[in-house]
Each structure stands twice: as structure tokens, then as C-alpha cells.
Amino acid sequence: MRKRNLILTGFMGTGKTRVGRLLAKQMKMPFVDLDQMIEERQGIDISSLFQRYGQSFFRELEHQYCQELSKSSGQIIATGGGTLVSLANRKLFAQDSIFCLEAPFEVIRERLSRSQKRPLAANARELWIERRAEYRKFLHRISSWTHSVEWMVERIQVLYQLEQQLGLEGQADDSISIAPGNLNRLSDFLTYVNPHPGSQVVVITHPSLQALYGSLLDSYPVLLVPEGEASKSLEQASQLYEALSQMQIGRRDLLVAFGGGVIGDLVGFVAATYCRGMPYVQVPTTLLAMVDSSVGAKTGIDFLGRKNQIGAFKEPRGVFMDTDCLKSLPRRELACGFAEVVKHAMIGDTELFEYLEAGGRDFEWIIRRSIRVKSQIVQEDPEEEYTRMVLNLGHTFGHAIEKLSAFEVQHGEAVAIGLVMAARFSRQQGYCSQELPERVVRLLQQFNLPTELPSNVSEKEVWAEIAYDKKRQGHRVHLILPYALGDVRICSLAIADFSLLPKS
């Protein structure tokens, strides 16, 4: 196994070089200061290089050196303050461990006053404000103001070692872990993702899951939520607020959502709103939650009978999956998860679709492929401005079906029917082949998922309910329709035209 590089980033004056040298000494790993490397190779100091050739030239040169360093392993690398602001550079180090050092600007300004070698120090405040949003994207941000160098070095070593032990897949997915038997390492994972060492950790779960996994949760206080979609409510959220307040839980403490989609959505919403936001972790125990609801930062509760009508975007600190949990799932619940897998395969993974058609059932591989599709889309459009809408394939129909059935049709089952309705509607409009909806039906039936509306719900009623979809824009609704496997598109329909649409 490749030994990861340990990357130190952060604004100028946060102590990257000092921390890096001490880490290298204690960990017996080679140390590289990127700016120093550039100066030695180019035979000119950074300030003169900026003055003579300009910042654009420097950034291109810096990228070339990042390409070289990314091919190495087992090194400690201190970057420049702007190096990993570049998405291209971050991608180069996607399989390495990244730690961002931080300090208030007043502290940085005092430190910078001692140096004459900072080419961008003149406009440091504006630059610091500009880069903060990028720095906040890193999972591990460590204050070099409130902690000693020795404390930071010890903390970084612990996190680096945990990352290796947990088998995390790299910085792009460094807060996601998927493996059988993972729950036996839950405490290590919580240590890894907790931004405030020593803070309180509270687990929120269902009574049935506490009975099943109680021995693994004994180290933490546990709050119980009744089973079922009805728990995604303002009333249940209010009860959790009250319980957390009585326990004197604050915004620096950590919530753990231990369960399926209901728990994940509810706890995520509470984490987004309690104390104006606090960190939380997803520990999904169902296939549906593993491949869909635990990834992507959407949280929500139901309101007035409509799914996720109130909610927020709140990224979990980490997602911890134990595929052994799937062994205890009822068949119906496991099947519901495969509806979301099929959705992701239709959106962006033809190989996954064909693997499922052929009867492939390697859960770990399936989950990884499914998450990859969703994660790539979410990274491009984290707050669903436009392109992320494609992840609603089957869901606009599905949410309507859930409501009209009084939630007797489970979410995954409703999505399965919604996928078929979307494929058939696409065929009616001449967008896809005759074969596509037939393949979708056959694949869903492999998992014993429904592909037709229940007898007490009509297609006319579904279209009428879609008119109230929370994602509508004015008098139009966006439907996600498949044109081919791996090719889904956003189609805008006027609500006034619904009555004119052909019915399948």
C-alpha cells in the first residue's frame, strides 16, 4: 500500500514550515517546503520571481512542481498559501492527507511584519478573506494560534495514522469509509472526524438499532427516535432540541446519526439548526442511506404531508459504513436501497447498470460505484443550483407516489416506480429508445421492486401532486428524464400542460 504524503496548507504565516520540519523529525519522513523547492530549482527567490514574471507565471510553475510531488509518497510537504486554493492542485493530492493550519488575521499580520519575503503580503487581509472559503473545505483545520507547535504536531500525527488505519480512500473521499466490520472501529473514526477533541459525542438512533448494536454504542449517551417516516417532523426535532439542551450539548459537540434515511435526514436537520449549526457524522445502516441520503449534505423533515419540505444543506463531518449491517436488513428494505443504486447507474454508470443486470451483488463495490456517481455531481453543484437536479431522477414522481399512498409505499419502492414512469415518459416524448424502459423494468424486478403504480393511486393523481413539488420554479416543474444509460437531462414542463400529456 502506498504511504500517503502529509500535506500542510493554509495562509502565509500560519506556521506550515515550522510544523512540517518538526513532523518530519518525529515521523522520520523527508520534508519538502514547496516555495523553497521552487527557489532552489529556479535560482531566484519567490518575491523576485513574482516581480519579474508575474503571479500567473508563478502559479503555472507551482502547478508543475505539484505534479512532480504528487507522484512521490511518504513525504511531508508544506505548500504555499495559495497552492491548494487551486482545484487542479487539490486533485493532484487527492490520495494524500491534507491538514490546513489557521490563525486569525491579526495574529498573521503580526507574524508577517517580521518577514520581508512575502510577495503578496501588501494585500494580505483581502487575500486572507478571499481564501478562507477554500480553506474551510478541508476536513482537518488546525488552529496555530490557540495551540502550541508541539500539540499540533501530536494531533496531526494521530489523525494521519488513523487515516491510514481506517483505510480511507483519499482527500476527495477522506471522510467516507466503507468496509465490513467497520463498526468495531467506530470510536477511531469519531476521533478522526471530530473537529474538537474531547468534546461530547451524542448518538441518535432507533430503539431497534440500539438493541442490535448497543454494545458498540455503550461509550456514548444515546437519544432514541421512534421508527418510521413520521419521525421526520418538527415535533420530533423539537424533542431532540430539548434533550440536547438539557444535556448541555453545545455547537462544538458532535452528533452521530446512527440508522437509515429517517435518522440521517432528521439528525442532519437538527445539526444544521441547533446552536446555529454543529458538526455531525452519518453512520448509515441501510443500503438506501449508504448510497444516497448519507452523501450529499441534504437534510430535512416532512411538513404538511410533503417530503423534506423543510431542510438545509449540511455536510456531515464523515460517513462511516459497515456493509455487515446489510446482513440484518429485511429483504424489502434492502430492495429499496437498490432502487437508488439503479438510479445512479442510469445517471452516470453504464458499467454498474450492466453489472447489476448480470446479477452482480458485491455490496462494497456497488456502494463505491454508486457513491462515486453522486459525489461527482454534488461536487460540481453542492447546493442544487442546476446540474445536481439530475439526482432527482425518479424522485419527482416518487415523492408524489409516497404522499398519495399515505407512505404505505416505501421511499425506495416509490423511486423504483418513478424511474419507470420517467423512462416511459421519455420514450413517449421520443427522447429514448423503446428498449430503455424495458431494461429498467427488468432490472428493478430482479430486486422484487414494484414497477407499476399501486391500485389506489392513479397517474392523473401523480401529475396533479407533482404540481406542488417543492422544487418547482414558478409555474414550471423540472423533470429528469433518461435519454440513454448515462445520459439524463433536465426537462422543464409547464404545469398548465400537465392535463395534455399522454398517459402510459
MARSE-591138 format. One record per residue (C-alpha): z negated, y, x; residue in three letters. Coordinates in pm, whole numbers. Layout:
BEGIN
{{Z Y X} 'ALA'}
...
***
This chain:
BEGIN
{{0 0 0} 'MET'}
{{94 346 129} 'ARG'}
{{-203 561 226} 'LYS'}
{{-173 891 46} 'ARG'}
{{-160 1226 214} 'ASN'}
{{-452 1452 126} 'LEU'}
{{-311 1794 38} 'ILE'}
{{-519 2113 36} 'LEU'}
{{-373 2406 -152} 'THR'}
{{-498 2732 -300} 'GLY'}
{{-473 3105 -243} 'PHE'}
{{-490 3258 104} 'MET'}
{{-845 3296 227} 'GLY'}
{{-995 3005 33} 'THR'}
{{-1072 2801 345} 'GLY'}
{{-798 2538 345} 'LYS'}
{{-762 2518 722} 'THR'}
{{-1136 2507 790} 'ARG'}
{{-1197 2240 528} 'VAL'}
{{-891 2045 641} 'GLY'}
{{-1000 2030 1004} 'ARG'}
{{-1348 1904 912} 'LEU'}
{{-1199 1646 675} 'LEU'}
{{-965 1525 947} 'ALA'}
{{-1253 1489 1191} 'LYS'}
{{-1474 1295 948} 'GLN'}
{{-1198 1081 797} 'MET'}
{{-1021 1022 1130} 'LYS'}
{{-687 1133 986} 'MET'}
{{-433 1366 1152} 'PRO'}
{{-440 1728 1034} 'PHE'}
{{-134 1946 974} 'VAL'}
{{-150 2318 898} 'ASP'}
{{188 2386 736} 'LEU'}
{{203 2754 836} 'ASP'}
{{107 2668 1194} 'GLN'}
{{371 2393 1198} 'MET'}
{{638 2642 1088} 'ILE'}
{{528 2896 1351} 'GLU'}
{{537 2641 1632} 'GLU'}
{{875 2498 1531} 'ARG'}
{{1037 2839 1474} 'GLN'}
{{875 3012 1771} 'GLY'}
{{768 3308 1557} 'ILE'}
{{458 3394 1358} 'ASP'}
{{469 3394 976} 'ILE'}
{{431 3773 942} 'SER'}
{{724 3841 1174} 'SER'}
{{930 3572 1004} 'LEU'}
{{874 3742 666} 'PHE'}
{{960 4085 805} 'GLN'}
{{1272 3969 986} 'ARG'}
{{1425 3726 735} 'TYR'}
{{1253 3789 401} 'GLY'}
{{1049 3574 167} 'GLN'}
{{1344 3378 21} 'SER'}
{{1440 3253 366} 'PHE'}
{{1078 3156 436} 'PHE'}
{{1045 2963 109} 'ARG'}
{{1359 2763 181} 'GLU'}
{{1233 2687 530} 'LEU'}
{{894 2590 388} 'GLU'}
{{1061 2353 142} 'HIS'}
{{1243 2179 427} 'GLN'}
{{916 2118 610} 'TYR'}
{{756 1992 285} 'CYS'}
{{1040 1741 256} 'GLN'}
{{959 1617 605} 'GLU'}
{{583 1596 544} 'LEU'}
{{624 1419 209} 'SER'}
{{777 1122 392} 'LYS'}
{{462 1081 600} 'SER'}
{{140 909 495} 'SER'}
{{-230 929 569} 'GLY'}
{{-228 1292 683} 'GLN'}
{{-441 1589 578} 'ILE'}
{{-209 1881 508} 'ILE'}
{{-317 2241 447} 'ALA'}
{{-37 2427 268} 'THR'}
{{35 2795 237} 'GLY'}
{{-92 2975 -72} 'GLY'}
{{248 2975 -239} 'GLY'}
{{373 2635 -126} 'THR'}
{{277 2432 -433} 'LEU'}
{{348 2713 -675} 'VAL'}
{{699 2576 -633} 'SER'}
{{765 2289 -874} 'LEU'}
{{1013 2140 -627} 'ALA'}
{{742 2120 -362} 'ASN'}
{{488 1977 -607} 'ARG'}
{{732 1700 -691} 'LYS'}
{{768 1615 -323} 'LEU'}
{{394 1545 -306} 'PHE'}
{{376 1369 -643} 'ALA'}
{{242 1050 -484} 'GLN'}
{{-26 1225 -281} 'ASP'}
{{-378 1355 -353} 'SER'}
{{-392 1730 -413} 'ILE'}
{{-704 1948 -407} 'PHE'}
{{-694 2318 -489} 'CYS'}
{{-957 2545 -331} 'LEU'}
{{-1058 2850 -533} 'GLU'}
{{-1261 3170 -498} 'ALA'}
{{-1296 3499 -691} 'PRO'}
{{-1062 3771 -571} 'PHE'}
{{-1349 3989 -444} 'GLU'}
{{-1451 3708 -208} 'VAL'}
{{-1090 3654 -100} 'ILE'}
{{-1038 4026 -37} 'ARG'}
{{-1342 4038 191} 'GLU'}
{{-1217 3734 383} 'ARG'}
{{-863 3873 414} 'LEU'}
{{-995 4201 557} 'SER'}
{{-1080 4008 874} 'ARG'}
{{-720 3893 928} 'SER'}
{{-407 4081 1028} 'GLN'}
{{-174 3778 995} 'LYS'}
{{-121 3763 617} 'ARG'}
{{232 3884 529} 'PRO'}
{{157 3912 156} 'LEU'}
{{-199 4048 179} 'ALA'}
{{-92 4402 82} 'ALA'}
{{-32 4298 -280} 'ASN'}
{{-290 4021 -278} 'ALA'}
{{-452 4099 -615} 'ARG'}
{{-122 4091 -806} 'GLU'}
{{-23 3773 -626} 'LEU'}
{{-360 3609 -698} 'TRP'}
{{-329 3688 -1069} 'ILE'}
{{31 3562 -1073} 'GLU'}
{{-53 3230 -908} 'ARG'}
{{-374 3149 -1097} 'ARG'}
{{-185 2986 -1385} 'ALA'}
{{-15 2749 -1142} 'GLU'}
{{-337 2668 -958} 'TYR'}
{{-503 2577 -1287} 'ARG'}
{{-254 2295 -1336} 'LYS'}
{{-421 2092 -1062} 'PHE'}
{{-675 1837 -1176} 'LEU'}
{{-912 1896 -886} 'HIS'}
{{-1004 2261 -832} 'ARG'}
{{-1299 2316 -599} 'ILE'}
{{-1485 2643 -554} 'SER'}
{{-1504 2753 -191} 'SER'}
{{-1731 3037 -298} 'TRP'}
{{-2021 2856 -464} 'THR'}
{{-2022 2553 -233} 'HIS'}
{{-2063 2505 139} 'SER'}
{{-1782 2366 351} 'VAL'}
{{-1989 2051 404} 'GLU'}
{{-2032 1999 28} 'TRP'}
{{-1659 2049 -33} 'MET'}
{{-1569 1801 240} 'VAL'}
{{-1803 1539 96} 'GLU'}
{{-1675 1596 -259} 'ARG'}
{{-1310 1574 -157} 'ILE'}
{{-1374 1251 34} 'GLN'}
{{-1541 1093 -271} 'VAL'}
{{-1253 1192 -500} 'LEU'}
{{-986 1081 -253} 'TYR'}
{{-1149 739 -214} 'GLN'}
{{-1194 698 -590} 'LEU'}
{{-828 783 -645} 'GLU'}
{{-727 506 -406} 'GLN'}
{{-971 254 -559} 'GLN'}
{{-865 329 -916} 'LEU'}
{{-500 272 -833} 'GLY'}
{{-386 599 -986} 'LEU'}
{{-15 644 -961} 'GLU'}
{{21 985 -804} 'GLY'}
{{-29 1351 -876} 'GLN'}
{{220 1355 -1165} 'ALA'}
{{5 1096 -1345} 'ASP'}
{{-312 1125 -1141} 'ASP'}
{{-536 1142 -1445} 'SER'}
{{-389 829 -1608} 'ILE'}
{{-500 479 -1516} 'SER'}
{{-361 161 -1675} 'ILE'}
{{-486 -185 -1583} 'ALA'}
{{-650 -496 -1726} 'PRO'}
{{-1027 -489 -1679} 'GLY'}
{{-1033 -114 -1629} 'ASN'}
{{-1339 -61 -1847} 'LEU'}
{{-1552 -220 -1577} 'ASN'}
{{-1468 86 -1366} 'ARG'}
{{-1522 346 -1636} 'LEU'}
{{-1811 518 -1457} 'SER'}
{{-1597 560 -1144} 'ASP'}
{{-1316 713 -1347} 'PHE'}
{{-1552 957 -1520} 'LEU'}
{{-1684 1061 -1179} 'THR'}
{{-1326 1113 -1064} 'TYR'}
{{-1215 1335 -1354} 'VAL'}
{{-1540 1521 -1425} 'ASN'}
{{-1492 1880 -1302} 'PRO'}
{{-1867 1943 -1296} 'HIS'}
{{-2056 1675 -1100} 'PRO'}
{{-2395 1599 -1252} 'GLY'}
{{-2308 1733 -1597} 'SER'}
{{-2387 1539 -1914} 'GLN'}
{{-2137 1284 -2045} 'VAL'}
{{-2128 1203 -2419} 'VAL'}
{{-1926 914 -2564} 'VAL'}
{{-1791 941 -2919} 'ILE'}
{{-1671 618 -3079} 'THR'}
{{-1675 394 -3388} 'HIS'}
{{-1965 157 -3471} 'PRO'}
{{-1739 -148 -3433} 'SER'}
{{-1638 -42 -3082} 'LEU'}
{{-1997 23 -2983} 'GLN'}
{{-2080 -329 -3097} 'ALA'}
{{-1789 -468 -2893} 'LEU'}
{{-1827 -263 -2575} 'TYR'}
{{-2186 -142 -2597} 'GLY'}
{{-2291 -287 -2261} 'SER'}
{{-2028 -71 -2088} 'LEU'}
{{-2149 243 -2267} 'LEU'}
{{-2524 199 -2222} 'ASP'}
{{-2537 460 -1946} 'SER'}
{{-2432 740 -2182} 'TYR'}
{{-2553 891 -2508} 'PRO'}
{{-2322 775 -2789} 'VAL'}
{{-2226 953 -3112} 'LEU'}
{{-2079 737 -3388} 'LEU'}
{{-1797 828 -3624} 'VAL'}
{{-1702 619 -3932} 'PRO'}
{{-1382 417 -3910} 'GLU'}
{{-1062 539 -4075} 'GLY'}
{{-836 839 -4118} 'GLU'}
{{-1094 1007 -4344} 'ALA'}
{{-1300 1088 -4034} 'SER'}
{{-1033 1333 -3916} 'LYS'}
{{-1190 1610 -4123} 'SER'}
{{-1364 1944 -4092} 'LEU'}
{{-1678 1779 -4226} 'GLU'}
{{-1683 1517 -3950} 'GLN'}
{{-1603 1777 -3684} 'ALA'}
{{-1891 1988 -3814} 'SER'}
{{-2129 1693 -3788} 'GLN'}
{{-2026 1644 -3426} 'LEU'}
{{-2074 2016 -3352} 'TYR'}
{{-2426 1992 -3493} 'GLU'}
{{-2510 1678 -3296} 'ALA'}
{{-2378 1825 -2970} 'LEU'}
{{-2572 2145 -3030} 'SER'}
{{-2893 1952 -3091} 'GLN'}
{{-2834 1762 -2765} 'MET'}
{{-2786 2098 -2587} 'GLN'}
{{-2439 1999 -2473} 'ILE'}
{{-2250 2291 -2316} 'GLY'}
{{-1899 2375 -2209} 'ARG'}
{{-1950 2228 -1860} 'ARG'}
{{-2037 1885 -2001} 'ASP'}
{{-1785 1607 -2069} 'LEU'}
{{-1686 1432 -2393} 'LEU'}
{{-1536 1083 -2393} 'VAL'}
{{-1308 981 -2682} 'ALA'}
{{-1352 603 -2689} 'PHE'}
{{-1127 449 -2953} 'GLY'}
{{-793 475 -3126} 'GLY'}
{{-590 765 -3255} 'GLY'}
{{-851 887 -3504} 'VAL'}
{{-1119 916 -3236} 'ILE'}
{{-878 1072 -2987} 'GLY'}
{{-748 1336 -3229} 'ASP'}
{{-1094 1423 -3360} 'LEU'}
{{-1275 1436 -3025} 'VAL'}
{{-988 1630 -2870} 'GLY'}
{{-1014 1887 -3151} 'PHE'}
{{-1391 1913 -3105} 'VAL'}
{{-1346 1954 -2728} 'ALA'}
{{-1090 2229 -2787} 'ALA'}
{{-1318 2426 -3018} 'THR'}
{{-1683 2356 -2932} 'TYR'}
{{-1820 2627 -2699} 'CYS'}
{{-1463 2767 -2694} 'ARG'}
{{-1343 2459 -2512} 'GLY'}
{{-1492 2188 -2293} 'MET'}
{{-1348 1901 -2088} 'PRO'}
{{-1289 1561 -2242} 'TYR'}
{{-1147 1222 -2148} 'VAL'}
{{-941 980 -2355} 'GLN'}
{{-1027 609 -2339} 'VAL'}
{{-776 465 -2590} 'PRO'}
{{-847 115 -2718} 'THR'}
{{-537 63 -2936} 'THR'}
{{-173 32 -2834} 'LEU'}
{{-76 324 -3056} 'LEU'}
{{-330 551 -2889} 'ALA'}
{{-235 429 -2541} 'MET'}
{{135 503 -2573} 'VAL'}
{{120 809 -2794} 'ASP'}
{{-182 1001 -2918} 'SER'}
{{-385 994 -2595} 'SER'}
{{-99 1151 -2396} 'VAL'}
{{44 1495 -2457} 'GLY'}
{{-256 1718 -2538} 'ALA'}
{{-214 1732 -2915} 'LYS'}
{{-540 1722 -3110} 'THR'}
{{-601 1768 -3479} 'GLY'}
{{-771 1696 -3807} 'ILE'}
{{-628 1647 -4153} 'ASP'}
{{-659 1915 -4420} 'PHE'}
{{-574 1919 -4791} 'LEU'}
{{-437 1566 -4758} 'GLY'}
{{-187 1654 -4484} 'ARG'}
{{-191 1502 -4135} 'LYS'}
{{-306 1713 -3841} 'ASN'}
{{-281 2035 -4041} 'GLN'}
{{-549 2197 -3823} 'ILE'}
{{-545 2140 -3450} 'GLY'}
{{-495 2266 -3097} 'ALA'}
{{-329 2174 -2771} 'PHE'}
{{-600 2047 -2536} 'LYS'}
{{-512 1847 -2226} 'GLU'}
{{-763 1569 -2151} 'PRO'}
{{-905 1554 -1801} 'ARG'}
{{-796 1194 -1783} 'GLY'}
{{-670 893 -1977} 'VAL'}
{{-822 555 -1895} 'PHE'}
{{-655 245 -2039} 'MET'}
{{-771 -115 -2028} 'ASP'}
{{-495 -344 -2153} 'THR'}
{{-755 -615 -2215} 'ASP'}
{{-865 -409 -2517} 'CYS'}
{{-542 -511 -2688} 'LEU'}
{{-655 -874 -2697} 'LYS'}
{{-913 -794 -2965} 'SER'}
{{-680 -587 -3186} 'LEU'}
{{-585 -722 -3530} 'PRO'}
{{-214 -807 -3548} 'ARG'}
{{-143 -528 -3794} 'ARG'}
{{-298 -266 -3566} 'GLU'}
{{-114 -398 -3261} 'LEU'}
{{214 -388 -3453} 'ALA'}
{{152 -23 -3541} 'CYS'}
{{145 61 -3172} 'GLY'}
{{484 -97 -3120} 'PHE'}
{{633 149 -3370} 'ALA'}
{{557 428 -3123} 'GLU'}
{{693 221 -2835} 'VAL'}
{{1020 170 -3023} 'VAL'}
{{1030 545 -3093} 'LYS'}
{{1002 627 -2723} 'HIS'}
{{1265 366 -2638} 'ALA'}
{{1505 522 -2890} 'MET'}
{{1441 868 -2747} 'ILE'}
{{1485 801 -2380} 'GLY'}
{{1470 444 -2250} 'ASP'}
{{1754 209 -2342} 'THR'}
{{1624 -48 -2093} 'GLU'}
{{1289 -58 -2273} 'LEU'}
{{1463 -100 -2610} 'PHE'}
{{1670 -390 -2480} 'GLU'}
{{1365 -547 -2313} 'TYR'}
{{1182 -544 -2647} 'LEU'}
{{1487 -683 -2826} 'GLU'}
{{1489 -973 -2579} 'ALA'}
{{1126 -1050 -2663} 'GLY'}
{{965 -893 -2354} 'GLY'}
{{591 -842 -2402} 'ARG'}
{{442 -735 -2067} 'ASP'}
{{195 -482 -2207} 'PHE'}
{{126 -294 -1885} 'GLU'}
{{498 -249 -1812} 'TRP'}
{{570 -148 -2173} 'ILE'}
{{290 110 -2177} 'ILE'}
{{401 263 -1847} 'ARG'}
{{763 294 -1959} 'ARG'}
{{665 437 -2295} 'SER'}
{{431 695 -2144} 'ILE'}
{{698 794 -1891} 'ARG'}
{{935 898 -2170} 'VAL'}
{{671 1106 -2344} 'LYS'}
{{526 1261 -2028} 'SER'}
{{863 1383 -1903} 'GLN'}
{{930 1559 -2233} 'ILE'}
{{579 1707 -2256} 'VAL'}
{{603 1845 -1902} 'GLN'}
{{922 2030 -1998} 'GLU'}
{{776 2172 -2321} 'ASP'}
{{394 2135 -2332} 'PRO'}
{{339 2338 -2649} 'GLU'}
{{638 2218 -2851} 'GLU'}
{{843 2535 -2837} 'GLU'}
{{1159 2331 -2891} 'TYR'}
{{1258 2024 -2686} 'THR'}
{{926 1844 -2742} 'ARG'}
{{1018 1825 -3110} 'MET'}
{{1223 1514 -3031} 'VAL'}
{{892 1324 -3008} 'LEU'}
{{866 1372 -3384} 'ASN'}
{{1140 1113 -3434} 'LEU'}
{{1034 914 -3741} 'GLY'}
{{722 1127 -3789} 'HIS'}
{{850 1384 -4037} 'THR'}
{{939 1101 -4274} 'PHE'}
{{633 904 -4163} 'GLY'}
{{372 1170 -4237} 'HIS'}
{{521 1218 -4584} 'ALA'}
{{501 842 -4646} 'ILE'}
{{138 828 -4532} 'GLU'}
{{36 1105 -4771} 'LYS'}
{{233 968 -5067} 'LEU'}
{{78 624 -5018} 'SER'}
{{-272 777 -5006} 'ALA'}
{{-283 646 -4646} 'PHE'}
{{-260 283 -4757} 'GLU'}
{{43 268 -4528} 'VAL'}
{{-94 296 -4175} 'GLN'}
{{44 553 -3933} 'HIS'}
{{247 309 -3722} 'GLY'}
{{390 145 -4033} 'GLU'}
{{490 484 -4172} 'ALA'}
{{653 576 -3841} 'VAL'}
{{848 248 -3846} 'ALA'}
{{986 326 -4191} 'ILE'}
{{1051 682 -4074} 'GLY'}
{{1254 559 -3776} 'LEU'}
{{1472 356 -4010} 'VAL'}
{{1513 648 -4252} 'MET'}
{{1609 878 -3963} 'ALA'}
{{1864 627 -3829} 'ALA'}
{{2015 567 -4172} 'ARG'}
{{2035 938 -4248} 'PHE'}
{{2203 992 -3912} 'SER'}
{{2457 722 -3998} 'ARG'}
{{2522 883 -4340} 'GLN'}
{{2593 1213 -4167} 'GLN'}
{{2834 1041 -3930} 'GLY'}
{{2620 1105 -3624} 'TYR'}
{{2558 746 -3513} 'CYS'}
{{2719 406 -3538} 'SER'}
{{2668 156 -3820} 'GLN'}
{{2506 -74 -3566} 'GLU'}
{{2221 159 -3459} 'LEU'}
{{2009 149 -3778} 'PRO'}
{{2066 -225 -3799} 'GLU'}
{{1934 -274 -3444} 'ARG'}
{{1633 -54 -3520} 'VAL'}
{{1552 -258 -3832} 'VAL'}
{{1583 -589 -3648} 'ARG'}
{{1361 -476 -3363} 'LEU'}
{{1088 -339 -3590} 'LEU'}
{{1093 -661 -3790} 'GLN'}
{{1016 -852 -3469} 'GLN'}
{{673 -689 -3486} 'PHE'}
{{636 -752 -3861} 'ASN'}
{{660 -380 -3927} 'LEU'}
{{788 -255 -4263} 'PRO'}
{{1136 -105 -4268} 'THR'}
{{1158 -7 -4637} 'GLU'}
{{954 230 -4850} 'LEU'}
{{664 76 -5045} 'PRO'}
{{737 23 -5413} 'SER'}
{{512 311 -5521} 'ASN'}
{{691 570 -5304} 'VAL'}
{{1045 692 -5375} 'SER'}
{{1289 851 -5133} 'GLU'}
{{1307 1155 -5360} 'LYS'}
{{931 1199 -5327} 'GLU'}
{{954 1171 -4949} 'VAL'}
{{1211 1451 -4929} 'TRP'}
{{1000 1666 -5161} 'ALA'}
{{694 1617 -4940} 'GLU'}
{{892 1696 -4624} 'ILE'}
{{946 2045 -4763} 'ALA'}
{{577 2107 -4690} 'TYR'}
{{589 1971 -4334} 'ASP'}
{{365 2179 -4104} 'LYS'}
{{647 2218 -3852} 'LYS'}
{{890 2377 -4096} 'ARG'}
{{1032 2716 -3999} 'GLN'}
{{1078 2944 -4294} 'GLY'}
{{1298 2765 -4546} 'HIS'}
{{1424 2508 -4298} 'ARG'}
{{1292 2180 -4160} 'VAL'}
{{1380 2028 -3824} 'HIS'}
{{1466 1658 -3846} 'LEU'}
{{1501 1449 -3533} 'ILE'}
{{1800 1219 -3564} 'LEU'}
{{1930 948 -3328} 'PRO'}
{{2295 976 -3224} 'TYR'}
{{2269 673 -2994} 'ALA'}
{{1999 495 -2799} 'LEU'}
{{1865 752 -2554} 'GLY'}
{{2032 1039 -2740} 'ASP'}
{{1825 1205 -3013} 'VAL'}
{{1886 1558 -3136} 'ARG'}
{{1713 1828 -3336} 'ILE'}
{{1890 1896 -3666} 'CYS'}
{{1795 2190 -3887} 'SER'}
{{1817 2140 -4264} 'LEU'}
{{1772 2396 -4540} 'ALA'}
{{1502 2284 -4783} 'ILE'}
{{1718 2411 -5070} 'ALA'}
{{1981 2150 -4978} 'ASP'}
{{1745 1850 -4998} 'PHE'}
{{1844 1773 -5355} 'SER'}
{{2210 1749 -5250} 'LEU'}
{{2150 1495 -4974} 'LEU'}
{{2283 1141 -5021} 'PRO'}
{{2014 878 -5061} 'LYS'}
{{2030 547 -4875} 'SER'}
***
